[in-house]
Each structure stands twice: as C-alpha cells, then as structure tokens.
C-alpha cells in the first residue's frame, strides 16, 4: 500500500489530488457539534497542499437519499476545515457538475477545495456496479491522483471509496496508515492482559466483534443498552430497558463460550434506572434510582451503570496491557447518566495500557466529557470500520488501496 510519502517522492506539485476524507460530523442546524473528524484528516490535507498539490476533498455527510438536501450540506465542514488549515477553502456546490469543474479548474498549487456531499449522487452508494462505476468515472475526471484517508468509510463499497482508486494512481493517507497500524496492535502481538469494553445500544451491532474477540481478549466488559440483553439472558428482569429478545440465545452462547475459553465476561452489578428517558436538549435533572442489576423494576429503564459497576470496571482495567473501548456505558449526553462512561475513560487513563477508543459515540463522549484526547493511545475516527477490521473482515476501501 503506497503512502503520501511515496507520492511525494514521485512528485505531486501541480497535480490534482482527490482526497476521500471523512467529514461526516454531527450538526445542530449548521453548527458543528464535534469537529474531531475534520481535525483528524486536516494534517493529510495540509501535507499535500504544502507539497504543492491542488487538493480536492470529498466526503459524505449523513444519509441523504441520493439527491441534494440542504440539511446535509458539507458547507459548514468546508468552512471549519479552512479555519483549521488557516487558509481559504473553496467550496463546490455540486460534486461532478459545473460548480465542481469550475472550482477545481480555479485551484492554484497548494490550494484546497471541498466538493458537496458525495451522497447527493445516487451512484455513490448504489449496489449496482455499473451505476457506481459511472459515478466514479465522473469523479476521476476531476483528478490526477487519489488519496484514501476517510477511515470511517473504508468498510463501505461506495464509488469514492472502492471504485475511484481503481481508476487513478492511489495511496493511503496518513490517517488511514495510522488507523491500520493501531488496529494491527489489537490483533497481532497484543500486550496482555487484553481488555475489551463494549457498550452502545444493540448487541446485534457487535455480534461479529464479540465472536472474534472471545478468541483474543482476556476480559470483556459490557455496558450500555446492549448489557440488558445479556442480563435478560441470565434470567434477570430488565423492565423497559433496551432489549433484543431475538439475541438472547446468542448472548447465552457467548457467555458459555467465554466460560469455556477462560475469558472474563463482566456484566453490570448495579444500574441507574428511570421511568422517563432524559431530556437531552434541556438536560433537566433526571433523578434516577439506583438498583441492583438483577432487580430492575418492571416499569423502569436502565440508563447507566451504577457506582459499584464503575468501581468493578476500573479494577478490571487497572492492570491491563491493552484496552479497546467501543460504545458508551449509558446516555452520556445527560450529566445524570454520564458517570459510567466517564469512569471507563478515567479507567483507561489510569492504566499503563495501550488504549484505543474505537470511534463513534465513544470518541464523541471523550470530547464531550472534557478529556484530553492526546492522553489516550489512539482515538479512532471510524467506529464501524474499526469493529469490522477486528471481526477479521476485508474492508473494501483498504483493499482498493492495495497495489
């Protein structure tokens, strides 16, 4: 897999370099609420611009239905990228139309442009190879070289991720190179004890990774909404908590497999519950009740791990050599249900382990709760991509960058 340094040796000055980035940031209207992904890819863009390339940045944002939708415009991301780079960033109001052609044609060496949302074009996400390929052909006309640096999208077989690099000389950006290097540390020659912390809403989102990590991890700590399906599998009442009844047999299988392999599989011992889901906009006091994990009232919902579980999980992290964390322990956006997620983050920092925060809500929580991102070993920009890599899957976007 070539890198930007390989391209630099060959020379990129004056060439149009298409950078597939991941600028899929959360928006409140037109206000970016977490710019972590933009900051993560900015060094690659700055590096290419510094080498004299004409840099064309493209990304998706949200899930528009293959047509323009102002609610998913990349204009705010383009503006924020310019602020981070400290230079004007041109913005094309389409992806392969007149605006894109004009903006790219107007770039001088070292200048940067952002194209409008790739998913405003049906060909980007099409399952039809010919339709996807036709869109990739249009994108290829805008550039001389391709740099893949949108790690959060490499698990998608999309035109800009999979088909376009086949049409242009290509290389991996510095962010992708870093992400892959970190993930290899989680799969090859792991420093032990290897502790995995999994949270988030659904067990079904983590099936493959649990299955694979049961063969590699020494301990697996479970929190978030997915914990209640495991608690139900053990015969406990979970009230109106998130529950995937159809996954109970799978959870029982994982618990049995963990016991067979000698893997510690740790579930919450106490939880914070309420009859009402918290108001995340006003963050009004929630006044939750604290109950044992096997005594959740039938009319209440588990929304965070309790203090005994926080202490337990901190102890299980204390001697770790490697930690991978993906998924919050509760509704961290509300201060009354943020302490479980905060405790896990603090547990990672207190250990001497190589710590990886696996993207998505976990990365957002780290920033929202005020932790120093640089204190962790690595914060991934791609939750889904990280999980699929750890499942052992071939990621289309990485495969396309191989020579």
C-alpha positions as CSV (number, residue, x, y, z in Angstrom):
1,X,0.0,0.0,0.0
2,X,1.6,3.3,-1.1
3,X,1.6,6.3,1.2
4,X,1.6,10.0,0.8
5,X,5.4,9.9,1.2
6,X,5.6,7.6,-1.8
7,X,3.6,10.1,-3.8
8,X,5.8,13.0,-2.6
9,X,8.9,11.1,-3.9
10,X,7.2,10.8,-7.2
11,X,6.1,14.4,-7.1
12,X,2.6,15.9,-6.5
13,X,3.3,19.6,-7.2
14,X,0.8,21.0,-9.7
15,X,-1.2,17.8,-9.7
16,X,-4.9,17.5,-8.8
17,X,-5.1,15.1,-5.8
18,X,-8.5,13.8,-4.8
19,X,-8.7,13.1,-1.1
20,X,-11.5,10.9,0.1
21,X,-11.9,12.2,3.6
22,X,-14.5,11.6,6.4
23,X,-16.1,14.9,7.2
24,X,-19.2,13.3,8.5
25,X,-19.6,15.5,11.5
26,X,-22.7,15.9,13.7
27,X,-24.6,19.1,13.1
28,X,-27.1,21.1,15.0
29,X,-28.6,23.0,12.1
30,X,-25.4,24.4,10.5
31,X,-23.4,24.3,13.7
32,X,-20.8,21.5,14.0
33,X,-21.0,20.0,17.5
34,X,-17.9,17.8,17.2
35,X,-15.2,18.6,14.7
36,X,-12.9,15.6,15.6
37,X,-13.1,14.0,12.2
38,X,-12.2,17.2,10.4
39,X,-9.2,17.8,12.7
40,X,-8.1,14.2,12.2
41,X,-7.8,14.5,8.4
42,X,-6.5,18.1,8.3
43,X,-2.8,17.1,8.6
44,X,-3.0,14.9,5.5
45,X,-4.7,17.8,3.5
46,X,-2.1,20.3,4.8
47,X,0.7,18.0,3.9
48,X,-0.5,17.6,0.3
49,X,-1.1,21.3,0.0
50,X,2.4,22.0,1.4
51,X,3.8,19.8,-1.4
52,X,2.2,22.0,-4.0
53,X,-0.8,19.8,-4.8
54,X,-4.2,21.1,-5.8
55,X,-6.2,19.3,-3.2
56,X,-9.8,18.2,-3.9
57,X,-11.5,17.0,-0.7
58,X,-14.7,14.8,-0.9
59,X,-16.8,13.2,1.8
60,X,-20.3,12.1,2.7
61,X,-22.4,13.6,5.5
62,X,-25.4,11.8,6.9
63,X,-27.8,9.7,4.9
64,X,-29.4,11.8,2.1
65,X,-31.3,9.7,-0.3
66,X,-29.2,10.2,-3.4
67,X,-30.3,13.7,-4.1
68,X,-29.3,17.2,-2.8
69,X,-30.7,18.0,0.6
70,X,-29.6,21.3,2.3
71,X,-29.7,19.7,5.7
72,X,-26.7,17.5,4.8
73,X,-24.6,20.1,3.0
74,X,-20.8,20.0,3.6
75,X,-20.6,23.8,3.6
76,X,-20.1,24.0,7.4
77,X,-17.4,21.3,7.3
78,X,-15.6,23.2,4.5
79,X,-15.7,26.4,6.5
80,X,-14.3,24.6,9.6
81,X,-11.6,22.9,7.5
82,X,-10.5,26.3,6.3
83,X,-10.3,27.6,9.9
84,X,-8.2,24.6,10.9
85,X,-5.9,24.9,7.9
86,X,-5.6,28.6,8.3
87,X,-6.3,29.2,4.6
88,X,-9.3,29.8,2.3
89,X,-11.0,26.6,1.2
90,X,-13.1,26.8,-1.9
91,X,-16.5,25.0,-1.9
92,X,-18.2,23.4,-4.9
93,X,-22.0,23.4,-4.6
94,X,-22.1,20.1,-6.5
95,X,-19.9,17.0,-6.8
96,X,-19.4,16.4,-10.6
97,X,-21.3,19.3,-12.1
98,X,-20.5,22.7,-13.3
99,X,-19.5,24.1,-9.9
100,X,-17.1,21.3,-9.2
101,X,-15.4,21.6,-12.6
102,X,-15.1,25.3,-12.2
103,X,-13.8,25.2,-8.6
104,X,-11.2,22.5,-9.5
105,X,-10.1,24.4,-12.6
106,X,-9.6,27.5,-10.5
107,X,-7.3,25.9,-7.9
108,X,-3.7,27.1,-7.8
109,X,-0.9,24.9,-6.5
110,X,-1.2,24.4,-2.7
111,X,-4.9,25.4,-2.6
112,X,-7.8,23.3,-1.3
113,X,-11.4,22.8,-2.3
114,X,-14.2,20.8,-0.8
115,X,-16.9,19.2,-3.0
116,X,-20.5,19.0,-2.0
117,X,-21.8,15.8,-0.3
118,X,-21.0,12.7,-2.3
119,X,-24.2,11.1,-1.3
120,X,-26.2,13.7,-3.1
121,X,-25.5,11.4,-6.1
122,X,-27.2,8.1,-6.2
123,X,-24.2,6.5,-7.8
124,X,-22.1,6.9,-4.7
125,X,-23.9,4.3,-2.7
126,X,-25.5,2.2,-5.5
127,X,-25.4,-1.5,-5.2
128,X,-25.2,-1.7,-9.0
129,X,-21.6,-1.9,-10.1
130,X,-22.2,-0.1,-13.4
131,X,-24.0,2.8,-11.8
132,X,-21.4,3.1,-9.1
133,X,-18.6,2.9,-11.7
134,X,-20.2,5.5,-13.9
135,X,-20.1,8.0,-11.0
136,X,-16.5,7.0,-10.2
137,X,-15.7,7.8,-13.8
138,X,-17.1,11.3,-13.4
139,X,-15.1,11.8,-10.2
140,X,-11.9,10.6,-11.9
141,X,-12.1,13.3,-14.5
142,X,-11.5,15.9,-11.7
143,X,-8.2,14.5,-10.5
144,X,-4.8,13.0,-11.4
145,X,-4.1,11.1,-8.1
146,X,-6.3,9.6,-5.4
147,X,-5.6,9.6,-1.6
148,X,-7.8,7.5,0.6
149,X,-8.0,9.0,4.1
150,X,-11.6,8.5,5.1
151,X,-11.2,5.7,7.6
152,X,-14.8,6.0,8.8
153,X,-16.0,4.9,5.3
154,X,-13.5,2.2,4.3
155,X,-15.9,-0.6,5.3
156,X,-18.3,0.7,2.6
157,X,-18.3,-0.5,-1.0
158,X,-19.0,3.0,-2.3
159,X,-17.9,4.7,-5.5
160,X,-15.5,7.2,-4.0
161,X,-14.1,4.6,-1.6
162,X,-13.9,1.4,-3.7
163,X,-14.3,2.2,-7.4
164,X,-12.4,5.5,-7.7
165,X,-9.0,4.4,-6.5
166,X,-9.1,1.7,-9.2
167,X,-9.2,4.5,-11.8
168,X,-6.4,6.6,-10.6
169,X,-2.9,6.2,-9.2
170,X,-3.6,5.9,-5.4
171,X,-2.1,5.9,-2.0
172,X,-3.3,5.8,1.7
173,X,-3.4,9.0,3.6
174,X,-1.6,9.4,6.9
175,X,-4.8,9.0,9.0
176,X,-5.6,5.6,7.4
177,X,-2.0,4.5,7.8
178,X,-2.2,5.4,11.5
179,X,-5.6,3.7,12.0
180,X,-4.4,0.4,10.4
181,X,-1.2,0.4,12.4
182,X,-3.2,0.8,15.6
183,X,-5.6,-1.9,14.7
184,X,-2.8,-4.3,14.0
185,X,-1.6,-3.7,17.5
186,X,-5.0,-5.0,18.6
187,X,-4.8,-8.2,16.5
188,X,-1.1,-9.0,16.3
189,X,1.3,-9.5,19.3
190,X,-1.1,-7.9,21.8
191,X,0.3,-6.8,25.2
192,X,-1.7,-8.6,27.9
193,X,-4.0,-8.6,29.8
194,X,-6.1,-7.6,26.8
195,X,-9.3,-5.9,28.0
196,X,-12.2,-5.1,25.7
197,X,-15.0,-2.7,26.8
198,X,-18.2,-2.8,24.7
199,X,-21.2,-0.6,25.1
200,X,-23.8,1.1,22.8
201,X,-27.4,0.3,22.2
202,X,-27.6,-3.1,20.5
203,X,-25.9,-6.5,20.8
204,X,-26.6,-7.1,17.1
205,X,-24.2,-4.2,16.2
206,X,-21.4,-6.1,18.0
207,X,-22.1,-9.7,17.1
208,X,-19.1,-10.3,14.8
209,X,-16.6,-8.4,17.0
210,X,-17.7,-10.3,20.2
211,X,-17.4,-13.6,18.4
212,X,-13.9,-12.7,17.2
213,X,-12.6,-11.1,20.4
214,X,-13.7,-14.0,22.5
215,X,-10.7,-15.8,20.8
216,X,-8.3,-12.9,21.6
217,X,-9.3,-11.0,24.7
218,X,-8.7,-11.8,28.4
219,X,-11.6,-9.8,29.7
220,X,-14.7,-8.3,28.1
221,X,-16.7,-5.7,30.0
222,X,-20.2,-4.9,28.8
223,X,-22.3,-1.8,29.3
224,X,-24.7,0.5,27.6
225,X,-28.1,-0.7,26.2
226,X,-26.6,-4.0,25.0
227,X,-26.0,-5.0,28.6
228,X,-29.7,-5.5,29.2
229,X,-30.0,-8.3,26.6
230,X,-27.1,-10.1,28.4
231,X,-28.8,-9.6,31.8
232,X,-32.1,-10.9,30.4
233,X,-30.2,-13.9,29.0
234,X,-29.1,-14.6,32.6
235,X,-32.8,-14.6,33.6
236,X,-33.0,-11.1,35.1
237,X,-35.9,-8.7,34.8
238,X,-34.8,-5.7,32.7
239,X,-38.0,-3.6,32.8
240,X,-38.4,-1.3,29.8
241,X,-34.7,-1.2,29.1
242,X,-33.4,-1.7,25.6
243,X,-33.8,-5.4,24.9
244,X,-33.2,-7.5,21.8
245,X,-35.2,-10.7,22.7
246,X,-34.1,-12.4,19.5
247,X,-30.5,-12.1,20.5
248,X,-30.9,-13.8,23.9
249,X,-29.8,-17.2,22.6
250,X,-26.7,-15.6,21.0
251,X,-25.9,-13.9,24.3
252,X,-26.2,-17.2,26.1
253,X,-23.8,-18.7,23.6
254,X,-21.3,-16.0,24.2
255,X,-21.5,-16.4,27.9
256,X,-20.9,-20.2,27.6
257,X,-18.0,-19.7,25.1
258,X,-16.4,-17.2,27.4
259,X,-16.5,-19.6,30.3
260,X,-15.1,-22.4,28.1
261,X,-12.2,-20.2,26.9
262,X,-11.5,-18.7,30.4
263,X,-12.4,-15.2,29.2
264,X,-13.8,-13.0,32.0
265,X,-17.1,-11.7,30.7
266,X,-18.2,-9.0,33.1
267,X,-21.7,-7.5,33.3
268,X,-23.1,-4.6,35.4
269,X,-23.9,-5.3,39.0
270,X,-25.9,-2.1,39.5
271,X,-27.6,0.3,37.2
272,X,-29.3,3.7,37.2
273,X,-32.9,3.5,36.2
274,X,-35.8,5.8,35.4
275,X,-39.4,5.6,34.1
276,X,-38.6,8.5,31.8
277,X,-35.9,8.9,29.2
278,X,-34.0,12.1,30.0
279,X,-34.4,15.3,28.1
280,X,-31.1,15.7,26.2
281,X,-31.8,19.2,25.0
282,X,-32.5,21.0,28.3
283,X,-30.6,18.4,30.4
284,X,-33.2,18.8,33.1
285,X,-32.5,16.8,36.3
286,X,-33.4,13.2,35.8
287,X,-33.4,12.0,39.4
288,X,-32.7,8.3,38.6
289,X,-33.0,5.4,41.0
290,X,-30.1,3.1,41.8
291,X,-30.9,-0.6,41.8
292,X,-29.1,-3.9,41.6
293,X,-28.7,-5.2,38.0
294,X,-30.8,-8.2,38.9
295,X,-33.6,-6.1,40.4
296,X,-34.6,-3.6,37.7
297,X,-38.3,-2.6,38.3
298,X,-40.7,-3.7,35.5
299,X,-41.7,-0.1,34.7
300,X,-38.2,1.4,34.6
301,X,-35.3,1.6,32.1
302,X,-31.6,1.1,32.7
303,X,-29.8,4.2,31.5
304,X,-26.3,3.9,33.0
305,X,-24.1,1.6,35.0
306,X,-24.1,2.3,38.8
307,X,-21.2,3.1,41.2
308,X,-20.4,-0.5,42.1
309,X,-20.1,-1.4,38.5
310,X,-17.9,1.7,37.8
311,X,-15.6,0.6,40.6
312,X,-15.6,-3.0,39.3
313,X,-14.8,-1.9,35.7
314,X,-12.0,0.4,36.9
315,X,-10.4,-2.5,38.8
316,X,-10.7,-4.7,35.7
317,X,-8.9,-2.0,33.7
318,X,-6.2,-1.3,36.2
319,X,-3.7,-4.0,35.2
320,X,-4.5,-4.1,31.5
321,X,-1.7,-4.1,28.9
322,X,-4.1,-3.3,26.0
323,X,-7.6,-1.8,26.1
324,X,-10.1,-1.4,23.2
325,X,-13.2,0.5,24.1
326,X,-16.2,0.9,21.8
327,X,-19.5,2.2,23.0
328,X,-20.7,4.3,25.9
329,X,-21.9,2.9,29.2
330,X,-25.1,4.9,29.3
331,X,-26.8,8.0,28.0
332,X,-23.6,10.1,28.4
333,X,-25.2,13.2,26.8
334,X,-27.1,13.8,30.0
335,X,-25.0,14.6,33.1
336,X,-27.0,12.3,35.4
337,X,-26.1,9.3,33.1
338,X,-22.6,10.2,32.1
339,X,-20.7,8.9,35.1
340,X,-20.4,5.3,33.8
341,X,-18.8,6.4,30.5
342,X,-16.7,8.9,32.4
343,X,-15.5,6.1,34.7
344,X,-14.4,3.9,31.8
345,X,-12.5,6.8,30.2
346,X,-10.8,7.5,33.6
347,X,-10.0,3.8,33.9
348,X,-8.2,3.8,30.6
349,X,-6.2,6.9,31.5
350,X,-5.3,5.4,35.0
351,X,-3.9,2.2,33.5
352,X,-0.5,1.8,31.9
353,X,-2.2,0.1,28.9
354,X,-2.0,0.9,25.2
355,X,-5.6,2.4,24.9
356,X,-7.7,2.6,21.8
357,X,-11.0,4.4,21.8
358,X,-12.9,2.9,18.9
359,X,-14.6,5.8,17.3
360,X,-18.3,6.7,17.1
361,X,-20.1,7.6,20.3
362,X,-17.1,6.7,22.4
363,X,-14.9,9.3,20.7
364,X,-17.7,11.8,20.9
365,X,-18.1,11.1,24.6
366,X,-14.4,11.6,25.3
367,X,-14.6,15.1,23.8
368,X,-18.0,16.0,25.3
369,X,-16.9,15.0,28.8
370,X,-13.8,17.1,28.6
371,X,-11.0,14.5,28.4
372,X,-7.6,15.3,26.8
373,X,-7.7,13.3,23.5
374,X,-3.9,13.1,23.5
375,X,-3.9,11.3,26.8
376,X,-5.3,8.1,25.1
377,X,-3.2,5.9,22.9
378,X,-5.4,6.4,19.9
379,X,-8.9,7.7,19.2
380,X,-10.3,6.2,16.0
381,X,-12.3,8.1,13.5
382,X,-14.3,5.1,12.4
383,X,-16.3,3.1,14.8
384,X,-17.9,0.7,12.3
385,X,-14.7,0.3,10.3
386,X,-12.8,-0.5,13.5
387,X,-15.3,-3.1,14.5
388,X,-15.3,-4.8,11.1
389,X,-11.5,-4.8,11.0
390,X,-11.4,-6.5,14.4
391,X,-14.0,-9.0,13.1
392,X,-11.5,-10.0,10.5
393,X,-13.5,-8.7,7.6
394,X,-11.9,-7.4,4.4
395,X,-12.7,-3.7,4.2
396,X,-13.4,-2.6,0.6
397,X,-11.7,0.8,1.0
398,X,-8.5,-0.7,2.2
399,X,-8.5,-3.5,-0.4
400,X,-8.8,-0.9,-3.1
401,X,-5.7,0.9,-1.9
402,X,-3.6,-2.2,-2.2
403,X,-1.3,-2.3,-5.3
